[in-house]
Amino acid sequence: MTEASAFDRALARTSSARENPRDPRPLAGLACCGDLPVRKGLSPATDRELQAGLLLDGRFLIREVIGRSGMAVIYLAEDRAAGGEVAVKVPLMKVESDPVSFGRFQREERIGSALSDPLLLRFVPVEGQKSRPYIVTELLDGCTLTYVMHRTHPLPEPEALRIASVVCEALAHMHGRGIIHRDLKPDNIMIRRDGSLCLMDFGLSEEVVSGHGLFAGLAQIFGTPEYMAPEQVSNKRNDERTDIYSLGVILYQMLTGELPFPGDDPWVATQRRVNGDPVSPRSINPLITPEAEEIVLHAMRRRPEDRYPGVRAFQADLDAPEKVHVTGLASRLETPKWRLSLHGTPILSGLIIGFGFLVFMVGMFFFVKGHGRH
């Protein structure tokens, strides 16, 4: 089969799926999302984790550990009240004891419970007082977009555009309710075995004031450095266009197989997006069409006002790339330049200021000590 015929066949699959934007299985038929691995349990629970057979609050029968992270342990459980299997997420003790981290855990449940869409993780309501902090959600059967990209990289262009379009659909529901995700990354996008998609992890999501956005200075600077928008790095206002930038990074990675701003130090790499542009996608993967490259670079413009005004405009181009007007963004990219800004690099600047203060105090100590001897 020629490359052209393979492309046309993939495009035909995605085009038929676009006919119904609320298709419950929008990714069914995409080769990159087929033959997903079967979920396997992890090692047995440790002494500090919930044990198999425990009936949590008289409703959730713990079966096994299916996930561990630096924030929580996730268990497969049986819902004795509603029936069926669910996922129970229990924060680690260090998270419960840290106000900021625990606030993120509570925010995830509060915002997740307020959202209701097939493309968003469904939260199971728990009535009454809980014996301990935990979140209950639907049990997902599939794998993350990270796995899909690791197995096939780069992804075929029609399939990458289709996945990004479905993520736009999920974001449209969130943005329509005044909520921005703020932590879009492949690990937070689940591809279900049935060909559906699920956006998850609302721990950094925030409600924005209509027309004003979220002032990041009033919140902690969190996120995954590789996917953060320049305004997140610079501690400026976040709004729907912040999510558009992050999705643009994901699309760049799907199409090229590489991150737009690679580097051993992710926080140093974040500064490059504040002061410059990524390498042209087509310089990495020549098979990318100029139209797809234009879409990626439009979503990843440094200034929010230069990006798509909303996810629906972004999605329109993803769904009809042949209609995209190529403006030559790729020829106007600027190479990142390193600049230290106390406002734009608050974390690094804080470390430098702290180190300077430490040097000053040590110097004063030896100065006073030297004069005391005289």
C-alpha positions in Angstrom: 0.0 0.0 0.0 1.4 3.4 -0.9 1.7 6.3 1.7 -0.9 8.3 -0.2 -3.5 5.5 -0.1 -2.9 4.8 3.6 -3.4 8.5 4.2 -6.6 8.6 2.2 -8.0 5.6 4.0 -7.2 7.1 7.4 -8.8 10.4 6.3 -11.9 8.5 5.2 -12.3 6.9 8.7 -11.9 10.3 10.5 -14.2 12.1 8.0 -17.0 9.6 8.6 -16.6 10.0 12.4 -16.8 13.8 12.0 -20.4 13.5 10.6 -21.7 13.0 14.1 -19.7 15.2 16.6 -21.3 13.5 19.5 -20.4 10.0 18.3 -20.0 7.9 21.5 -17.1 6.1 20.0 -15.3 8.9 18.1 -11.9 7.1 17.8 -13.2 3.7 16.8 -11.4 2.5 13.7 -8.3 4.5 14.3 -5.3 2.2 13.9 -3.3 3.9 16.6 -6.1 3.3 19.2 -6.6 -0.4 18.4 -5.4 -3.5 20.3 -5.0 -1.6 23.7 -3.5 -3.6 26.5 -5.6 -5.3 29.1 -5.5 -3.7 32.5 -3.5 -5.5 35.1 -3.4 -5.2 38.8 -0.3 -4.0 40.6 1.6 -5.6 43.4 -0.4 -6.4 46.6 -1.3 -3.6 48.9 1.3 -2.5 51.5 0.6 -2.2 55.2 -0.3 1.5 54.7 -2.7 0.9 51.9 -6.3 -0.4 51.9 -6.4 -4.2 51.9 -8.4 -6.3 49.6 -11.8 -7.3 51.1 -12.2 -4.0 53.1 -15.7 -2.6 52.8 -15.2 1.2 52.8 -18.0 3.0 54.5 -20.3 0.0 54.0 -20.5 0.6 50.3 -17.2 0.1 48.3 -15.6 -3.3 48.5 -11.9 -3.0 47.8 -10.6 -5.6 45.3 -7.0 -4.6 44.4 -4.5 -1.8 43.8 -4.6 -0.7 40.1 -2.6 2.6 40.3 -0.1 4.4 42.3 1.3 8.0 42.0 3.0 10.6 44.1 -0.4 11.9 45.2 -2.6 8.9 45.7 -3.3 5.2 45.4 -6.2 4.0 43.1 -8.1 0.9 43.9 -10.5 -1.3 41.9 -13.7 -1.6 44.0 -17.2 -3.0 43.8 -20.0 -0.5 44.4 -22.4 -2.5 46.6 -25.0 0.3 46.4 -25.2 1.1 42.7 -23.6 -2.1 41.4 -20.7 -2.5 39.1 -17.0 -1.7 39.4 -15.6 1.7 40.2 -12.2 3.3 40.9 -11.5 4.6 44.4 -8.7 7.2 44.7 -7.2 7.7 48.2 -4.7 10.5 48.8 -1.4 9.6 50.4 -0.8 10.7 54.0 1.7 13.3 52.9 -0.9 14.8 50.7 -3.5 14.9 53.4 -1.1 16.7 55.7 -0.1 19.4 53.1 -2.8 22.1 52.7 -1.9 23.0 49.2 -1.7 19.4 47.9 -4.9 18.4 49.8 -6.6 21.5 48.4 -5.8 20.2 44.9 -7.3 16.8 45.8 -10.5 18.4 47.1 -10.7 20.7 44.1 -10.6 17.7 41.8 -13.7 16.2 43.4 -15.5 19.5 43.6 -15.0 20.4 39.9 -15.2 16.9 38.6 -18.6 16.4 40.3 -19.9 19.6 38.7 -19.1 18.3 35.2 -21.2 15.9 33.3 -20.2 14.8 29.8 -19.3 11.4 28.2 -15.9 12.8 27.3 -15.1 13.8 30.9 -14.3 11.4 33.7 -17.5 10.6 35.6 -17.5 11.1 39.4 -19.6 8.9 41.6 -21.5 10.8 44.3 -21.0 9.6 47.9 -23.7 10.6 50.3 -23.0 11.2 54.0 -19.8 11.5 56.0 -16.8 9.7 54.7 -14.6 7.8 57.1 -11.5 9.2 55.3 -10.8 11.3 52.3 -11.3 9.6 48.9 -12.8 10.1 45.5 -14.9 7.6 43.6 -15.1 7.6 39.8 -16.0 5.4 36.9 -13.6 2.6 36.1 -11.8 3.3 32.9 -10.8 0.5 30.6 -8.1 1.5 28.1 -4.8 3.4 28.2 -3.5 6.9 28.1 -2.5 8.9 25.1 1.0 8.6 26.4 0.9 4.9 25.7 -0.5 5.4 22.3 2.2 7.9 21.3 4.9 5.7 22.8 3.7 2.8 20.7 3.2 4.8 17.4 5.3 7.9 16.9 4.7 10.0 15.1 1.0 9.4 14.7 -0.6 9.5 11.2 -1.7 13.1 10.7 -5.5 12.4 10.2 -5.5 10.4 13.4 -3.6 13.0 15.4 -6.0 15.7 14.2 -9.0 13.6 15.1 -7.8 13.0 18.6 -7.1 16.7 19.1 -10.6 17.5 17.8 -12.2 15.2 20.3 -10.2 16.7 23.1 -11.5 20.1 21.9 -15.0 18.7 22.3 -14.3 17.8 25.9 -12.8 21.2 26.6 -15.8 22.9 25.0 -18.0 21.4 27.7 -15.6 22.6 30.5 -15.1 26.1 29.0 -18.8 26.4 28.5 -19.2 26.1 32.3 -16.4 28.6 33.0 -13.8 26.0 33.9 -10.3 25.7 32.5 -8.3 22.5 32.8 -4.8 24.0 33.2 -3.0 20.6 33.2 -3.6 19.1 29.7 -1.1 16.4 28.9 -1.1 13.0 27.3 -1.3 11.3 30.7 -4.6 13.0 31.4 -6.2 11.8 28.2 -7.5 8.3 28.3 -8.4 6.3 25.2 -11.0 3.7 26.1 -11.0 0.3 24.6 -14.4 0.9 22.9 -13.0 3.8 20.9 -14.2 6.6 23.1 -12.1 9.3 24.8 -12.0 10.5 28.4 -10.4 13.7 29.7 -9.5 13.4 33.4 -7.5 14.9 36.4 -9.2 18.2 37.4 -6.8 18.8 40.3 -5.5 22.0 38.7 -8.7 23.1 37.1 -10.1 26.5 38.0 -13.3 28.5 37.5 -12.7 31.7 35.7 -14.5 35.0 35.9 -16.3 35.5 32.7 -14.3 37.7 30.4 -11.4 38.1 32.9 -9.7 34.8 33.2 -7.8 33.5 36.2 -5.0 35.5 37.7 -2.2 33.0 38.2 -0.6 35.2 40.8 -3.4 34.3 43.2 -2.8 30.6 42.8 0.1 28.3 43.0 2.2 27.8 39.9 1.5 24.2 39.1 1.3 22.1 36.0 3.5 19.9 33.9 6.4 22.0 32.6 6.5 20.5 29.1 2.9 21.4 28.4 2.5 24.7 30.2 1.5 27.8 28.3 3.8 30.9 28.5 1.3 32.8 30.7 1.4 29.9 33.2 5.2 30.1 33.3 5.2 33.9 33.6 2.5 33.8 36.3 0.0 35.8 34.2 -3.7 35.4 33.6 -4.9 32.1 32.5 -8.1 31.5 30.4 -9.5 29.1 27.8 -6.5 29.9 25.5 -4.2 28.5 28.1 -5.7 25.1 27.4 -5.5 25.7 23.6 -1.7 26.2 23.9 -1.3 23.0 25.9 -3.4 21.0 23.4 -1.2 22.6 20.7 1.8 21.1 22.4 0.2 17.7 22.5 -0.7 17.9 18.8 2.9 18.9 18.0 4.1 15.9 19.9 1.6 13.6 18.2 2.6 14.8 14.7 6.4 14.9 15.2 7.1 12.4 17.9 9.0 15.0 19.9 8.2 17.8 22.4 8.5 21.3 21.0 10.9 22.5 23.7 13.1 19.5 24.7 15.7 19.8 27.4 17.2 17.9 30.3 15.9 20.6 32.8 12.1 21.0 32.1 11.9 24.3 34.0 14.7 25.8 31.9 12.9 24.5 28.8 9.8 26.3 29.9 11.6 29.6 29.6 12.3 28.9 25.9 8.5 29.1 25.2 8.3 32.4 26.9 11.0 34.0 24.8 10.8 32.1 21.5 9.0 29.6 19.3 9.3 25.9 18.7 11.1 24.3 15.8 8.9 24.0 12.7 7.0 20.7 12.9 7.7 20.0 9.2 11.4 20.3 9.8 11.1 17.3 12.1 8.5 15.3 10.1 8.3 16.4 6.4 5.2 14.3 5.9 3.1 16.8 7.9 1.0 19.0 5.6 1.5 22.8 5.6 -2.1 23.1 6.8 -1.5 20.9 9.9 1.6 22.8 10.7 -0.3 26.0 10.5 -2.9 24.7 12.9 -0.2 23.6 15.5 1.7 26.9 15.3 -1.6 28.9 15.5 -2.5 27.1 18.7 1.0 27.6 20.1 1.4 31.3 19.6 3.2 32.9 22.5 0.6 35.7 23.1 -2.9 34.4 24.0 -4.5 37.0 21.8 -2.7 35.6 18.8 -4.1 32.0 19.3 -7.5 30.6 18.4 -10.1 32.6 20.3 -11.7 29.5 21.6 -11.7 25.7 21.2 -14.5 25.7 18.7 -12.4 27.7 16.3 -9.5 25.3 16.9 -11.8 22.3 16.4 -13.1 23.8 13.1 -9.6 23.8 11.6 -8.9 20.3 13.0 -12.0 18.9 11.3 -11.4 20.6 8.0 -7.6 21.1 7.5 -8.0 21.3 3.8 -9.8 24.7 4.3 -7.0 26.2 6.5 -5.3 29.2 5.0 -1.6 28.9 5.4 -0.2 32.2 6.5 3.5 31.3 6.7 3.7 31.1 10.5 6.5 28.5 10.0 8.7 31.1 8.2 8.3 33.6 11.0 9.4 31.5 14.0 11.9 33.1 16.4 14.6 31.1 18.0 14.2 31.1 21.9 16.6 33.5 23.7 17.5 33.1 27.4 16.4 36.0 29.5 16.2 36.1 33.2 13.1 38.0 34.5 12.2 38.2 38.1 8.5 38.3 37.1 8.7 35.8 34.3 10.8 33.2 36.2 9.5 33.4 39.8 10.8 30.0 40.9 14.3 30.3 39.4 14.5 33.9 40.5 13.5 32.9 44.0 16.3 30.4 44.2 18.8 32.9 42.9 17.6 35.6 45.4 17.7 33.0 48.2 21.2 31.9 47.3 22.3 35.5 47.1 20.9 36.2 50.6 22.7 33.1 51.9 26.0 34.3 50.5 25.4 37.7 52.0 24.7 36.2 55.5 27.8 34.0 55.4 29.9 37.0 54.4 28.4 39.1 57.2 29.1 36.3 59.7 32.8 36.2 58.8 33.0 40.0 58.7 31.6 40.3 62.2 33.7 37.4 63.4 36.9 39.0 62.0 36.1 42.4 63.6 35.4 40.7 66.9 38.9 39.4 67.1 40.3 42.9 66.9 
